[in-house]
Amino acid sequence: MCQEHTDPQPQPAASIPLPPPNQETLRHILLGDYAILRDTIHTLHRLGYADAGDWSKPMLTGRGGEYVSILTQRRASNSGERPAEA
């Protein structure tokens, strides 16, 4: 006996919340050996700059033992205008 295969109903794509327009975003990217990457994250934590848990989990980049970790900081914008370029 053959069972008929039915495809499940397509599910809508999950929406990704966008930051409000009055919010500024800054991303810090660390690239390097695992040990110094972790040391840098903990140093920045000790200095009060960012909690160590706010960084992404270190991931291999595929380049000879190099790792990457990212910190995203957001804050309310004072204005929507960018400073004039020098």
C-alpha positions in Angstrom: 0.0 0.0 0.0 1.2 3.5 -0.8 0.5 6.4 1.5 -0.4 9.6 -0.2 2.1 12.4 0.7 0.5 15.7 1.4 2.6 18.9 1.9 1.8 20.9 5.0 0.3 24.3 4.5 3.0 26.9 4.0 3.8 28.9 7.1 4.2 32.7 6.8 7.8 33.8 7.2 8.7 35.0 10.7 8.8 38.8 10.9 12.0 40.3 12.0 11.4 43.4 14.2 13.2 46.4 12.9 14.5 49.0 15.3 12.5 52.2 15.6 13.6 55.0 13.3 14.7 57.1 16.3 17.3 54.5 17.4 21.0 54.4 16.6 22.8 51.1 16.2 26.5 50.4 16.7 28.2 47.0 16.1 31.6 46.0 17.4 33.2 43.1 15.6 36.1 41.2 17.2 38.2 38.9 15.0 41.1 36.8 16.2 42.3 33.8 18.1 39.8 32.4 20.6 41.8 33.2 23.7 42.5 36.8 23.0 38.9 37.3 21.8 37.6 36.0 25.1 40.2 38.1 27.1 39.1 41.2 25.2 35.4 40.6 25.9 36.2 40.1 29.6 38.4 43.2 29.7 35.7 45.4 28.2 33.3 43.9 30.8 35.7 44.8 33.7 36.0 48.3 32.3 32.2 48.6 32.4 31.9 49.0 28.7 29.7 46.0 27.9 28.5 42.9 29.7 30.4 39.8 28.6 27.0 38.0 28.0 26.0 40.7 25.4 28.5 39.5 22.9 27.6 36.7 20.4 29.1 33.3 21.0 32.5 33.1 19.3 32.3 31.3 15.9 35.0 30.1 13.6 35.4 32.1 10.5 37.0 29.3 8.5 40.3 31.1 8.3 42.9 29.1 10.2 41.6 29.1 13.8 40.2 32.7 13.6 37.0 33.5 15.5 34.4 36.3 15.3 32.2 37.7 18.0 29.8 40.7 17.6 28.3 43.1 20.1 25.3 45.2 19.0 24.5 48.3 21.0 21.4 50.4 20.5 20.5 53.8 21.9 17.8 56.4 21.4 18.8 58.9 18.7 19.0 62.6 19.6 18.1 63.5 16.1 17.6 61.9 12.7 20.3 64.0 11.1 23.8 62.9 10.4 26.7 65.3 11.1 28.1 67.2 8.1 31.2 65.6 6.5 34.4 67.4 6.9 
